[in-house]
């Protein structure tokens, strides 16, 4: 199975998105060990900036990306006794009981043949694979994922929506990854291009309408923009230029806001 999260969520960054996210949440004091499976799935959904519904295929892509991006990082899916939920944690060099040569823990290997995703001894799947664990967690958490309640609140024993702190960590983790730049930049460019082409087509239609209806178009333009004197071709071209600049201005505003937003969350 290959990943296709936005066609490019692959091994680009120095640290995997899951690795960065878990460490940020630990630094903020949100978690002590790891994050639940719905949490990481919800985090990927936010990272995609996409409104598609979470389904089995999406979960497969999430796990495939975790495995694909884990070069020097090893993850461990186990049961957190505090909340009695499966969580994904980061393994260290000291965890030789899990990753050691004589370890009996089930695992999934990446494309280089390296074990990168381990499972606790009493895991519910005898021989884990990307397809099997995706199917397992889809059946286990389907109603939770559909309701978009990805964060488990142990005090009330229920699933809730992401808190502001959790959202901040997700955005900051994704923004700090090189893979984020590789995904966000093409998406922004495509959206700006679509808006720009839309404006160009609209303005061409307005120009053709002006040529066809003359005085009527002249009156309409003057209602929108109070030009001095008679309306001529120069005024029309100036109007088109103003409209074409609008998407670029919106892009500059968006990029500036994203920089402020990322700086806020990182601080």
Beta strands, then each sheet from edge to edge (+ up, - down):
strand 1: 35-36
strand 2: 74-80
strand 3: 85-91
strand 4: 107-109
strand 5: 115-119
strand 6: 151-153
strand 7: 158-160
sheet 1: 1+ 3- 2+ 5+ 4-
sheet 2: 6+ 7-
end
